[in-house]
Amino acid sequence: MALADLSNWDRRAFLGFLAASPLAGGLPDVARRLMAAQALTQQGTPPNSVQRGLITEVEKAVDVFDFEAVAQSKLPPAHWGYLATGVDGEATLRANRDGFARLGLRARRLVDVSQVDTTSTLLGQALDHPVFVCPTSSNRAFHPDGELAVARAAKAKKHLQMLSTVATLSIEDAIAARGEPVWFQFYPPRDWDMAKKMIVRAEAAGSPVVLLTVDLNAGSNRSTMERGRQMDTRNCVACHDGTPAGQVRRKPMFDGIGAAGVPYSDPAMTWEIIKRLRDTVKMKVVVKGIVTREDTELALRHGVDGVYVSNHGGRADDGGIGTIGALPEVVAAARGRVPVFMDSGVRRGSDVVKALGLGASAVGIGRAYLWGLAAFGQAGVERVLDLLRAETLIALRHVGATKASGVPRSAVVTLPVAPPNGRA
Ligand SMILES: Cc1cc2nc3c(=O)[nH]c(=O)nc-3n(C[C@H](O)[C@H](O)[C@H](O)COP(=O)(O)O)c2cc1C
């Protein structure tokens, strides 16, 4: 039986077995990495009738999934595991994609959609397009140019960039490379004096919005990441020295505040943090990681400027609820008082339009651009943004929308029959 005849699951199991077997010792390094990576991933690629190959040129990418396989082949298992991982049995990771697959878009005909306006102004910032680049940590684990390549791609393609606290680029350098304000994602170090220094620095650099991520305070059990780490036979000490201080090595937002070794997630954090932020900086405050109406109401009561629906791309809780399913209750609770951002599982323009139709003001991508980055650096991120723009435009036209900010609620329906798991 040929490898191609096996089901995805069987193939993964077989590759996993091969990767772990002594036979793999004789294979070229790249082949072993590919096997290891394929065995690891649980996301899979859509079961299209034409088999996907590993693209060798960025222009050959037909959709963002084409970058996933290349990223797998290029990254060492530990780094791939970090990029791909969900938590526990990865129910939330799957639910993010399944949630989009359960929704349909109602196509409308004979509307003049020759001109489609994708612009908007959110929290005082003019956006050329509703798709934004989510904050993701440690981008140099995926490509030597890391967040710098992402900032340059976001500039070239005119997308809003959000920078992680644990980025390998400073907020100053990100804003310089992006050429426009970059929003700062904040994990406050547990010591408030240190946290203050960091956020004051981000404001001084010109970042107008702080995104307080609240979905990791309870911790996360990243099993695929751990399996990838165990599979990786390299000596990792050169980059990670194994101490808590080592975790923030090469993380410039921690420079000069003495925060090395201080944890930056806090299970004791409460809504009181919003007032602390307000008392410290004049930046707009968006709370990232909200998935319920109750927390939306609390966030608004505490005076936030925006609510960001996210489950960290399935990397936080294993509750098994996709964000596109949670979006309507958050939008209803927000009652138009503040913009609602969303991410997690967005891979296609039709996903973007579904989220817009359900009331999101802007839609974030995480893994999609990281796959592009790992595969081809800045050019890969640019191509991912181009593909999503092109797909979004077509989907907007199909639902008869001439403005991205004007997709009607009636454009989105729940499908009577849930499609088979994995439809992408
Ligand atoms: C490798 C990786 C690192 C991430 N690091 C951060 C981070 O430092 N801060 C944060 O708020 N979210 C982080 N996220 C979550 C993203 O901001 C975003 O919520 C998520 O990637 C969206 O889901 P998607 O990957 O399915 O598009 C990270 C996600 C990934 C995949």
PDBQT file of the ligand as one rigid body, heavy atoms in Angstrom, charges set to zero:
ROOT
HETATM    1  C1  LIG A 501       2.900  30.669  18.428  1.00  0.00    +0.000 C 
HETATM    2  C2  LIG A 501       1.854  31.562  19.044  1.00  0.00    +0.000 A 
HETATM    3  C3  LIG A 501       2.239  32.484  19.998  1.00  0.00    +0.000 A 
HETATM    4  C4  LIG A 501       1.280  33.331  20.575  1.00  0.00    +0.000 A 
HETATM    5  N1  LIG A 501       1.687  34.279  21.469  1.00  0.00    +0.000 NA
HETATM    6  C5  LIG A 501       0.786  35.139  21.984  1.00  0.00    +0.000 A 
HETATM    7  C6  LIG A 501       1.195  36.188  22.850  1.00  0.00    +0.000 A 
HETATM    8  O1  LIG A 501       2.367  36.345  23.165  1.00  0.00    +0.000 OA
HETATM    9  N2  LIG A 501       0.225  37.007  23.355  1.00  0.00    +0.000 N 
HETATM   10  C7  LIG A 501      -1.105  36.859  23.034  1.00  0.00    +0.000 A 
HETATM   11  O2  LIG A 501      -1.946  37.620  23.518  1.00  0.00    +0.000 OA
HETATM   12  N3  LIG A 501      -1.500  35.887  22.195  1.00  0.00    +0.000 NA
HETATM   13  C8  LIG A 501      -0.593  35.043  21.658  1.00  0.00    +0.000 A 
HETATM   14  N4  LIG A 501      -1.010  34.078  20.783  1.00  0.00    +0.000 N 
HETATM   15  C9  LIG A 501      -2.438  34.012  20.403  1.00  0.00    +0.000 C 
HETATM   16  C10 LIG A 501      -2.692  34.906  19.187  1.00  0.00    +0.000 C 
HETATM   17  O3  LIG A 501      -2.625  36.271  19.537  1.00  0.00    +0.000 OA
HETATM   18  C11 LIG A 501      -4.089  34.651  18.612  1.00  0.00    +0.000 C 
HETATM   19  O4  LIG A 501      -5.040  34.822  19.633  1.00  0.00    +0.000 OA
HETATM   20  C12 LIG A 501      -4.219  33.255  17.988  1.00  0.00    +0.000 C 
HETATM   21  O5  LIG A 501      -3.041  32.876  17.322  1.00  0.00    +0.000 OA
HETATM   22  C13 LIG A 501      -5.380  33.244  17.005  1.00  0.00    +0.000 C 
HETATM   23  O6  LIG A 501      -5.653  31.945  16.597  1.00  0.00    +0.000 OA
HETATM   24  P1  LIG A 501      -5.091  31.307  15.227  1.00  0.00    +0.000 P 
HETATM   25  O7  LIG A 501      -3.651  30.979  15.468  1.00  0.00    +0.000 OA
HETATM   26  O8  LIG A 501      -5.933  30.094  15.049  1.00  0.00    +0.000 OA
HETATM   27  O9  LIG A 501      -5.269  32.326  14.131  1.00  0.00    +0.000 OA
HETATM   28  C14 LIG A 501      -0.076  33.219  20.201  1.00  0.00    +0.000 A 
HETATM   29  C15 LIG A 501      -0.452  32.287  19.248  1.00  0.00    +0.000 A 
HETATM   30  C16 LIG A 501       0.502  31.466  18.655  1.00  0.00    +0.000 A 
HETATM   31  C17 LIG A 501       0.069  30.488  17.609  1.00  0.00    +0.000 C 
ENDROOT
TORSDOF 0
